[in-house]
């Protein structure tokens, strides 16, 4: 079944919008991953200080939260990329 010109243009616009969202998810994943790495470095090199327990606890909580968000972002990016590729293949098959 061939698409009409309007359907093809709408489909292309939909693919383009999803690709833009994938780039946003990728940027978010990289920034959250860098926050997680910074917190891990702080945890590992924090040796002395008056508020050792409090700041280490804050760093641990932040690292765990950033790690979880990073993992979820990666899954979202991977599944979104697969979805966009399926749409591109579907569009190519039905031209």
VEXDREN-2710 file (C-alpha; in Angstrom, 1 decimal):
% VEXDREN-2710
k/r/px/py/pz
1/UNK/0.0/0.0/0.0
2/UNK/1.5/3.3/-1.1
3/UNK/1.3/6.4/1.0
4/UNK/0.0/9.7/-0.4
5/UNK/2.3/12.7/-0.5
6/UNK/0.7/14.2/2.6
7/UNK/1.1/10.9/4.6
8/UNK/4.7/10.6/3.6
9/UNK/5.4/14.2/4.7
10/UNK/3.6/13.6/8.0
11/UNK/5.5/10.4/8.5
12/UNK/8.9/12.2/7.8
13/UNK/8.0/15.0/10.2
14/UNK/7.1/12.4/12.8
15/UNK/10.5/10.7/12.3
16/UNK/12.3/14.0/12.5
17/UNK/10.5/14.9/15.8
18/UNK/11.4/11.6/17.3
19/UNK/15.0/12.0/16.3
20/UNK/15.1/15.4/18.0
21/UNK/13.7/13.9/21.2
22/UNK/16.3/11.1/21.0
23/UNK/19.1/13.7/20.9
24/UNK/17.6/15.4/24.0
25/UNK/17.5/12.1/25.8
26/UNK/21.1/11.4/24.8
27/UNK/22.2/14.8/26.1
28/UNK/20.4/14.2/29.4
29/UNK/21.9/10.8/29.8
30/UNK/25.4/12.1/29.3
31/UNK/24.9/15.0/31.8
32/UNK/23.4/12.7/34.4
33/UNK/26.2/10.2/33.9
34/UNK/28.8/12.9/34.4
35/UNK/27.0/14.0/37.7
36/UNK/27.1/10.4/38.8
37/UNK/30.8/10.1/38.0
38/UNK/31.6/13.3/39.9
39/UNK/29.7/12.1/42.9
40/UNK/31.6/8.8/42.9
41/UNK/34.9/10.6/42.7
42/UNK/33.8/12.8/45.7
43/UNK/32.9/9.7/47.7
44/UNK/36.1/7.9/46.9
45/UNK/38.4/10.9/47.7
46/UNK/36.6/12.3/50.7
47/UNK/38.8/11.4/53.6
48/UNK/38.7/14.0/56.3
49/UNK/36.5/16.9/57.3
50/UNK/34.1/17.9/60.0
51/UNK/31.0/17.0/58.2
52/UNK/32.3/13.8/56.6
53/UNK/29.2/11.7/57.3
54/UNK/26.7/14.2/56.1
55/UNK/28.4/15.2/52.9
56/UNK/29.3/11.6/52.0
57/UNK/25.6/10.6/52.6
58/UNK/24.5/13.4/50.3
59/UNK/27.0/12.3/47.6
60/UNK/25.9/8.7/47.9
61/UNK/22.2/9.6/47.5
62/UNK/23.0/11.9/44.5
63/UNK/25.2/9.2/42.9
64/UNK/22.5/6.6/43.2
65/UNK/19.7/8.9/41.9
66/UNK/21.9/10.0/39.0
67/UNK/22.9/6.4/38.2
68/UNK/19.2/5.3/38.1
69/UNK/18.3/8.2/35.9
70/UNK/21.2/7.4/33.6
71/UNK/20.2/3.8/33.3
72/UNK/16.6/4.7/32.5
73/UNK/17.8/7.3/29.9
74/UNK/20.0/4.7/28.2
75/UNK/17.0/2.3/28.0
76/UNK/14.8/5.0/26.6
77/UNK/17.4/6.0/24.1
78/UNK/18.0/2.5/22.9
79/UNK/14.3/1.7/22.5
80/UNK/13.6/5.0/20.8
81/UNK/16.4/4.5/18.3
82/UNK/14.9/1.0/17.5
83/UNK/11.5/2.6/17.1
84/UNK/12.8/5.3/14.7
85/UNK/14.6/2.7/12.6
86/UNK/11.4/0.6/12.3
87/UNK/9.5/3.7/11.1
88/UNK/12.2/4.5/8.5
89/UNK/12.1/0.9/7.2
90/UNK/8.3/1.0/7.1
91/UNK/8.4/4.3/5.2
92/UNK/10.9/2.9/2.7
93/UNK/8.8/-0.3/2.1
94/UNK/5.6/1.6/1.5
95/UNK/6.8/4.3/-0.9
END
